Amino acid sequence: MPPILRTCRSVSTLNLGILAHVDAGKTSLTERLLHAAGVIDEVGSVDDGNTQTDSLALERQRGITIKSAVVSFEVDGVTVNLIDTPGHPDFIAEVERVLNVLDGAVLVVSAVEGVQAQTRVLMRTLRRLRIPTLVFVNKTDRGGAQDERVLEAISEKLTPFVIAMGSVCDVGTRDSDFRPYGAADVAFTARLAEVLAERNDAILAAFVDDETTVSYGVLRRELAAQTGRALVHPVFFGSAMTGAGVDALISGIRELLPAIEGAADGPLSGTVFKVERGSAGEKIAYVRMFSGTLAVREQIGAGKVTSISVFEHGSAVQRGTVVAGQIGKLWGLTDIRIGDPIGAPRETLNTLREEGVPRGFGSGEVGFQEGAAREVGSPRSGPGGGGEGCYFAPPTLETVVVPRRPRDRAALHLALSYLAEQDPLINLRQDEIRREVAVSLYGEVQKEVIQATLADDFRVDVTFRETTTICVERLVGTGAAVEVMHRGDNPFLATVGLRVEPAPVGAGVEFGLEVEPGSMPPTFFKAVEDTVRVTLRQGIHGWEIPDCRVTMTHSGYAARQSHAHAVFDKSMSSTAGDFRDLTPLVLMDALRQARTRVDEPMHRFTMELPADTFGQVVAALARLRAVPQSSEIRGSTCVLEGEIPAAMVHGLQRQLPALTRGEGELECAFDHYRPVTGAVPSRRRTDCNPLNRKEYLLRVKRRV
């Protein structure tokens, strides 16, 4: 008897990210794509504040994208979910979350400004994550626009595996237009064959033997295949303002980027990449479904889905289900957080991909590392860590948020908790003793946005303390400590011994046992491990210790004892609380023995400046503790590279115009941590301090 076959209903969807450096025209391109697809009747303007994706009042006031937004349109039967992302580096966390759900991307480059700092960061990450990417060179209608120069910069600074898909006429004028290449363009087909042959031996052999034997149709199919594997990046030119080149880009999106056809009746698997609050304060989760079907009234964890909207024809439409490939908005999941899985974890799908399934979405397999592989590496374990993976540097700044009216403290904490749901990397640090809240930041613009959001959305007026740099602590050596039950001044019914050792950068916190797993109840071991991870957020100097190995070397507990009437006696029996309270004391003793050093974040900079200002710029860099590492004279321009402490970047940005007569250009991005020289900076602790044993025990006693 033949096996019973299940019929898989599939949906053809392309989840497409629009990414760019700020002001490259990414949101304007989104508007033009929606207009060309017939979703909107009139193209909105960023300057006028009437675009589809910049819906926040603050976005319209400032003319920048702050939150990612989803809109959709159809192309030849494929539903394209277009995700507009922020371009300003202060909001890079929004981009990071979107990367986890993309099938493809369009990277927008300005034809006037060319390849910029954020452009390079984004392209490195897109290539490393193998996300199929098209490049759109925008603003060809603007004065100063250049096509050939920008194409050369893309090839030199982003990737050599690019192919221009057409030519620009009347560049730099309002009449600028884009003419796509075709089979009759001999130079184009030769260049196409040359680029594709680097990754296809059959095409290389045929091309070397007789280039006329490789048909144009074969080349286009191979171009789509290599683009879909993120090996080659086609480049289109045009103007989002005039619409030039946009039709060709839409054709390229349909032909060259891989639409995903997920099985609607496969195993349930999705991920939450965005959380927001509705008008009534209800939590709304944005989910990308990779497999299966999620229906209204379905139980997810402790919550139940009460309503679903799916993006179709330009907006979110209420539906009873959201299926594989689609992006949906979910109501009813009150405990949901960014990065939470829906159904089965994605590791199963990652395994399938490694076995040959085409790459179509962010894998979550990689994260941020310092040094040469700084784009990606292992999952983040550094400051503000968490989530599925980290593709960009963690925040390196923090500040204390202070309400102008003391009576607003409770409202401030609630408001910041809501903001942390939407952006976990602000990493709230609550100091119960001083009644203060600190947040992590990427930059000063982000701080201004937080202030405006608190005032506009929550009616809480705040000020900020001085912005400070977030350092980390690294173990210098190995240390060990033990506290034994009923010995010395150990007041807890628990025995805990811990050894701490350095771990490689990016390894995270590793916890292991040198005692028998059956020597204590599992809840006691879990209490120790959980407390170790929490305690390491504030090392000896108050900074997080992101990478170390912690081994439990001793354990012991008092077995459950009862009175004659079988009433549990807490004073005679160990509880998980005993282990949670004792572990910080033991761990800090071990850390003191091992010793720690404080490392500060360093940024790598590239600066272009007039050659005659080189001397005074280098002198200023020395005052800012920067280290120039290479310089090159190119005519009247000098290109200077080096590294500078993150704490000094803002000062360099402020001084550069005066130092270079306004002609200096600076690119700067986090690169690594290095040991602090001079006075060691300390961070105020937010918990009862286990470094002071007497004070700690007194606070624990009061709490109990």
GUDOLO-54274 format. One line per 8 residues: number of its first residue (from 1); their letters; for each residue x, y, z of C-alpha. Coordinates in steps of 0.05 Angstrom, whole numbers, plus 5000, padded with zeros to 4 digits. Layout:
GUDOLO-54274
NUM	A	X:Y:Z  ...
//
This chain:
GUDOLO-54274
1	MPPILRTC	5000:5000:5000  5031:5067:4980  5049:5116:5035  5000:5172:5050  5027:5239:5024  5011:5305:5058  4996:5362:5011  5035:5424:5031
9	RSVSTLNL	5001:5490:5016  5055:5542:5003  5057:5617:5000  5106:5656:4958  5134:5714:4999  5196:5757:4998  5214:5793:5062  5257:5851:5038
17	GILAHVDA	5299:5898:5079  5316:5969:5056  5381:5990:5089  5426:6051:5082  5468:6104:5115  5425:6160:5142  5399:6209:5088  5416:6163:5029
25	GKTSLTER	5342:6163:5010  5320:6096:5037  5251:6118:5061  5240:6157:4997  5256:6094:4957  5205:6056:4999  5152:6108:4980  5170:6103:4907
33	LLHAAGVI	5167:6027:4907  5098:6029:4939  5074:6080:4888  5102:6040:4829  5066:5978:4856  5000:6016:4861  4995:6013:4936  4994:6088:4946
41	DEVGSVDD	4968:6142:4898  5017:6195:4917  5090:6192:4937  5101:6219:5007  5160:6263:5027  5207:6255:5087  5212:6331:5091  5137:6339:5092
49	GNTQTDSL	5129:6283:5143  5076:6244:5105  5112:6178:5087  5080:6110:5099  5135:6080:5142  5155:6140:5184  5091:6139:5224  5117:6163:5291
57	ALERQRGI	5107:6237:5304  5180:6242:5325  5203:6210:5259  5163:6261:5220  5188:6319:5261  5262:6299:5254  5259:6270:5184  5294:6206:5204
65	TIKSAVVS	5272:6134:5213  5275:6112:5285  5235:6047:5285  5232:5993:5232  5165:5990:5195  5132:5939:5150  5091:5952:5088  5075:5904:5031
73	FEVDGVTV	5061:5901:4956  5055:5848:4902  5100:5835:4843  5080:5780:4794  5043:5741:4847  5097:5748:4900  5080:5785:4964  5138:5831:4982
81	NLIDTPGH	5140:5851:5055  5182:5914:5053  5218:5930:5119  5244:6002:5123  5300:6007:5175  5335:6066:5209  5398:6093:5176  5425:6131:5236
89	PDFIAEVE	5479:6091:5273  5446:6108:5340  5388:6061:5320  5429:6004:5293  5395:5956:5342  5331:5963:5301  5370:5940:5239  5400:5881:5277
97	RVLNVLDG	5332:5854:5296  5307:5859:5224  5367:5820:5197  5339:5758:5231  5277:5757:5186  5303:5778:5117  5301:5738:5053  5337:5793:5015
105	AVLVVSAV	5358:5866:5019  5367:5929:4979  5427:5971:5003  5417:6044:4984  5479:6086:4967  5478:6160:4952  5505:6180:4884  5528:6246:4916
113	EGVQAQTR	5559:6224:4982  5579:6155:4957  5599:6098:5004  5593:6123:5076  5611:6095:5144  5545:6060:5158  5543:6033:5086  5607:5995:5099
121	VLMRTLRR	5583:5967:5165  5517:5944:5135  5548:5911:5073  5600:5874:5114  5544:5845:5156  5498:5828:5098  5554:5791:5062  5575:5754:5125
129	LRIPTLVF	5503:5733:5138  5496:5712:5065  5434:5754:5055  5421:5764:4980  5431:5839:4967  5419:5887:4910  5452:5956:4911  5412:6017:4889
137	VNKTDRGG	5452:6081:4876  5402:6136:4891  5401:6211:4877  5429:6208:4807  5387:6270:4793  5424:6313:4845  5479:6362:4830  5547:6329:4845
145	AQDERVLE	5521:6259:4831  5571:6211:4799  5557:6141:4774  5625:6113:4754  5661:6141:4814  5609:6111:4862  5611:6044:4826  5686:6042:4835
153	AISEKLTP	5679:6060:4909  5628:6004:4917  5676:5955:4886  5735:5979:4928  5701:5990:4995  5642:5942:4996  5654:5882:4951  5690:5869:4885
161	FVIAMGSV	5634:5822:4863  5587:5875:4835  5557:5883:4766  5525:5947:4740  5457:5929:4711  5452:5990:4666  5479:6059:4651  5459:6129:4673
169	CDVGTRDS	5445:6185:4624  5446:6259:4643  5474:6243:4712  5470:6301:4760  5409:6333:4727  5333:6328:4736  5331:6291:4669  5375:6236:4695
177	DFRPYGAA	5350:6167:4675  5372:6094:4679  5378:6049:4618  5380:5975:4634  5431:5933:4596  5408:5875:4553  5434:5818:4510  5458:5867:4456
185	DVAFTARL	5505:5903:4503  5570:5866:4489  5611:5900:4543  5557:5883:4595  5553:5809:4576  5628:5804:4577  5632:5835:4646  5574:5791:4669
193	AEVLAERN	5609:5728:4645  5674:5750:4678  5642:5761:4746  5600:5698:4744  5658:5655:4719  5696:5668:4784  5645:5624:4821  5625:5577:4764
201	DAILAAFV	5678:5533:4731  5632:5512:4674  5620:5583:4653  5694:5598:4661  5713:5539:4616  5661:5557:4563  5680:5630:4565  5754:5616:4557
209	DDETTVSY	5740:5567:4500  5690:5610:4462  5653:5666:4497  5599:5665:4444  5576:5595:4466  5550:5622:4533  5480:5647:4518  5452:5710:4550
217	GVLRRELA	5395:5668:4580  5446:5623:4615  5482:5684:4643  5418:5714:4670  5398:5649:4704  5467:5642:4734  5464:5715:4757  5399:5700:4794
225	AQTGRALV	5430:5637:4825  5493:5672:4849  5455:5733:4873  5408:5687:4912  5469:5656:4946  5496:5726:4962  5558:5715:4919  5545:5772:4870
233	HPVFFGSA	5511:5839:4881  5477:5872:4821  5478:5948:4822  5421:5992:4797  5420:6068:4791  5364:6119:4794  5326:6170:4835  5273:6157:4887
241	MTGAGVDA	5249:6228:4878  5237:6225:4803  5225:6150:4797  5283:6139:4749  5309:6068:4752  5255:6044:4801  5219:6000:4751  5285:5966:4734
249	LISGIREL	5299:5956:4809  5230:5924:4818  5244:5877:4760  5311:5860:4793  5278:5846:4860  5230:5797:4827  5281:5763:4782  5343:5762:4826
257	LPAIEGAA	5321:5757:4899  5295:5690:4923  5222:5687:4944  5210:5637:5000  5156:5584:4994  5146:5557:5064  5102:5497:5078  5040:5522:5114
265	DGPLSGTV	5028:5453:5144  5100:5442:5166  5123:5446:5239  5107:5512:5273  5168:5557:5274  5175:5633:5276  5210:5689:5312  5189:5755:5344
273	FKVERGSA	5231:5813:5317  5192:5873:5341  5146:5891:5399  5104:5953:5406  5045:5978:5448  4977:5994:5419  4934:6054:5434  4904:6019:5494
281	GEKIAYVR	4972:5998:5521  4965:5926:5495  5027:5890:5472  5033:5875:5397  5086:5826:5372  5113:5825:5301  5129:5753:5280  5163:5725:5219
289	MFSGTLAV	5138:5654:5205  5189:5606:5177  5146:5544:5177  5075:5522:5195  5011:5560:5210  4994:5600:5272  4920:5611:5285  4878:5656:5330
297	REQIGAGK	4864:5624:5399  4928:5583:5394  4968:5576:5459  5039:5603:5456  5076:5594:5522  5034:5623:5577  4993:5666:5530  4939:5657:5477
305	VTSISVFE	4936:5692:5410  4872:5735:5410  4880:5769:5342  4925:5766:5280  4939:5816:5225  4979:5798:5163  5014:5847:5116  4979:5848:5049
313	HGSAVQRG	4969:5901:4995  5004:5956:5032  4976:5948:5102  4962:5899:5158  4897:5861:5146  4861:5822:5200  4865:5747:5187  4851:5683:5225
321	TVVAGQIG	4921:5655:5212  4992:5675:5194  5030:5623:5152  5101:5605:5133  5137:5662:5098  5090:5716:5122  5100:5771:5173  5042:5781:5222
329	KLWGLTDI	5022:5822:5282  4999:5783:5343  4956:5806:5401  4945:5771:5467  5017:5749:5484  5029:5792:5545  5096:5761:5564  5126:5758:5494
337	RIGDPIGA	5194:5790:5482  5238:5807:5423  5276:5745:5401  5225:5696:5430  5211:5635:5385  5141:5618:5362  5136:5543:5363  5199:5503:5350
345	PRETLNTL	5266:5539:5356  5300:5558:5290  5360:5512:5301  5321:5457:5264  5313:5502:5203  5387:5522:5208  5406:5449:5205  5363:5439:5143
353	REEGVPRG	5396:5499:5111  5465:5471:5125  5443:5407:5090  5426:5446:5027  5363:5487:5036  5374:5556:5002  5395:5613:5047  5336:5659:5055
361	FGSGEVGF	5334:5689:5123  5378:5713:5181  5405:5652:5216  5418:5677:5286  5480:5633:5284  5530:5688:5290  5544:5747:5334  5593:5803:5348
369	QEGAAREV	5666:5793:5361  5724:5840:5370  5785:5846:5326  5794:5821:5255  5727:5784:5254  5691:5840:5288  5629:5839:5243  5604:5773:5270
377	GSPRSGPG	5625:5715:5313  5593:5681:5373  5529:5703:5408  5539:5766:5446  5560:5760:5518  5581:5831:5528  5545:5891:5557  5471:5890:5542
385	GGGEGCYF	5478:5821:5513  5420:5776:5497  5375:5756:5440  5387:5709:5383  5452:5738:5358  5490:5802:5353  5514:5827:5286  5537:5897:5307
393	APPTLETV	5576:5925:5366  5540:5931:5433  5524:6001:5460  5586:6033:5490  5553:6092:5527  5506:6098:5585  5470:6152:5625  5425:6160:5685
401	VVPRRPRD	5354:6183:5670  5328:6232:5722  5254:6255:5726  5246:6330:5733  5190:6318:5783  5208:6268:5837  5136:6243:5840  5146:6216:5769
409	RAALHLAL	5197:6162:5790  5147:6105:5786  5118:6130:5720  5189:6137:5692  5207:6066:5710  5143:6039:5677  5155:6081:5615  5228:6058:5608
417	SYLAEQDP	5205:5986:5617  5159:5996:5557  5216:6025:5517  5261:5966:5537  5208:5918:5509  5218:5952:5442  5293:5959:5448  5325:5909:5497
425	LINLRQDE	5394:5938:5484  5379:6000:5525  5392:5950:5581  5357:5983:5641  5398:5984:5705  5355:5998:5766  5391:6023:5829  5342:6008:5885
433	IRREVAVS	5386:6041:5937  5394:6108:5901  5327:6101:5865  5360:6114:5797  5353:6083:5729  5410:6079:5678  5403:6063:5604  5454:6041:5552
441	LYGEVQKE	5462:6083:5489  5493:6083:5420  5497:6159:5417  5471:6227:5436  5415:6227:5384  5386:6165:5416  5386:6201:5482  5348:6259:5452
449	VIQATLAD	5296:6211:5423  5286:6176:5489  5275:6244:5523  5224:6265:5470  5188:6198:5472  5182:6200:5548  5153:6271:5544  5106:6259:5485
457	DFRVDVTF	5081:6189:5497  5085:6183:5573  5081:6256:5597  5145:6246:5637  5197:6302:5632  5268:6279:5645  5340:6303:5645  5403:6261:5639
465	RETTTICV	5467:6256:5678  5532:6261:5639  5540:6206:5587  5595:6158:5607  5631:6101:5572  5612:6028:5585  5675:5988:5602  5683:5913:5615
473	ERLVGTGA	5724:5873:5664  5770:5816:5644  5799:5764:5691  5875:5769:5700  5885:5700:5730  5849:5643:5766  5816:5648:5833  5776:5602:5880
481	AVEVMHRG	5735:5610:5943  5690:5567:5986  5639:5578:6042  5620:5517:6083  5554:5509:6119  5559:5516:6196  5631:5541:6192  5657:5611:6207
489	DNPFLATV	5607:5667:6198  5568:5634:6141  5496:5646:6162  5465:5607:6104  5446:5533:6102  5489:5522:6041  5559:5502:6019  5585:5534:5956
497	GLRVEPAP	5655:5531:5926  5671:5566:5860  5732:5572:5815  5737:5627:5763  5783:5626:5702  5793:5672:5642  5757:5653:5577  5770:5676:5505
505	VGAGVEFG	5736:5740:5482  5666:5724:5457  5662:5658:5495  5610:5684:5544  5600:5658:5615  5610:5582:5619  5585:5546:5682  5607:5475:5699
513	LEVEPGSM	5608:5425:5756  5664:5389:5791  5615:5359:5841  5566:5302:5829  5502:5328:5797  5463:5284:5844  5495:5312:5906  5442:5366:5912
521	PPTFFKAV	5372:5378:5886  5373:5408:5815  5339:5472:5838  5398:5488:5883  5448:5480:5825  5404:5524:5782  5401:5577:5837  5477:5579:5839
529	EDTVRVTL	5485:5582:5763  5431:5636:5754  5461:5678:5811  5532:5671:5781  5507:5700:5715  5471:5758:5750  5530:5773:5796  5579:5776:5738
537	RQGIHGWE	5541:5836:5710  5579:5877:5762  5651:5856:5774  5699:5883:5826  5699:5952:5793  5625:5950:5777  5632:5931:5703  5606:5868:5671
545	IPDCRVTM	5651:5808:5664  5628:5782:5596  5675:5723:5587  5698:5673:5640  5692:5601:5662  5660:5587:5730  5664:5518:5761  5627:5495:5823
553	THSGYAAR	5678:5457:5865  5641:5446:5931  5568:5436:5948  5527:5418:6008  5458:5429:6037  5414:5413:6097  5362:5362:6079  5288:5378:6088
561	QSHAHAVF	5268:5373:6161  5200:5379:6193  5169:5385:6262  5128:5330:6292  5066:5353:6253  5105:5351:6187  5110:5426:6180  5170:5447:6139
569	DKSMSSTA	5222:5483:6182  5260:5534:6141  5310:5547:6197  5333:5474:6194  5328:5461:6119  5364:5491:6058  5325:5531:6007  5344:5558:5939
577	GDFRDLTP	5346:5627:5972  5405:5604:6015  5445:5589:5952  5424:5653:5918  5447:5694:5978  5512:5658:5990  5536:5653:5917  5553:5728:5908
585	LVLMDALR	5599:5726:5969  5637:5665:5944  5641:5691:5873  5668:5759:5893  5721:5727:5937  5743:5684:5878  5744:5745:5832  5787:5784:5882
593	QARTRVDE	5836:5727:5884  5838:5722:5807  5840:5798:5800  5807:5835:5742  5829:5891:5696  5783:5943:5664  5780:5948:5588  5752:6009:5552
601	PMHRFTME	5718:6007:5483  5761:6030:5425  5736:6056:5358  5773:6050:5292  5772:6114:5252  5785:6134:5180  5793:6208:5168  5800:6248:5104
609	LPADTFGQ	5829:6318:5114  5867:6372:5076  5940:6351:5075  5963:6418:5104  5922:6407:5167  5955:6340:5183  6000:6367:5238  5947:6401:5279
617	VVAALARL	5899:6342:5271  5952:6293:5297  5966:6339:5356  5891:6340:5373  5888:6264:5367  5945:6258:5417  5906:6300:5467  5846:6254:5457
625	RAVPQSSE	5888:6192:5470  5879:6169:5398  5933:6128:5363  5944:6143:5289  5967:6080:5254  5973:6097:5180  5969:6157:5134  5969:6166:5059
633	IRGSTCVL	5974:6229:5017  5927:6231:4957  5940:6297:4922  5918:6352:4968  5881:6303:5014  5909:6260:5070  5875:6195:5092  5890:6180:5165
641	EGEIPAAM	5871:6115:5201  5878:6095:5273  5841:6080:5337  5811:6125:5391  5776:6112:5458  5700:6112:5451  5697:6165:5505  5735:6213:5460
649	VHGLQRQL	5697:6203:5395  5646:6258:5410  5703:6307:5425  5737:6290:5359  5673:6301:5320  5664:6368:5354  5735:6392:5341  5743:6366:5270
657	PALTRGEG	5709:6423:5232  5753:6476:5264  5816:6434:5254  5803:6422:5180  5767:6486:5158  5703:6445:5153  5733:6399:5101  5748:6339:5145
665	ELECAFDH	5707:6274:5140  5707:6222:5195  5685:6149:5195  5685:6116:5262  5661:6048:5288  5672:6005:5350  5730:5957:5340  5753:5924:5405
673	YRPVTGAV	5766:5934:5479  5835:5950:5507  5861:5955:5578  5851:6023:5610  5915:6062:5623  5920:6108:5684  5865:6113:5736  5817:6054:5734
681	PSRRRTDC	5745:6077:5724  5694:6047:5771  5619:6042:5761  5569:6053:5816  5538:5987:5836  5463:5978:5832  5456:5921:5883  5475:5910:5956
689	NPLNRKEY	5550:5906:5951  5577:5835:5963  5648:5865:5964  5632:5890:6035  5614:5827:6072  5586:5860:6134  5543:5909:6095  5519:5853:6049
697	LLRVKRRV	5498:5806:6105  5463:5863:6140  5422:5880:6078  5405:5807:6066  5381:5802:6138  5338:5864:6131  5309:5837:6066  5291:5770:6097
//
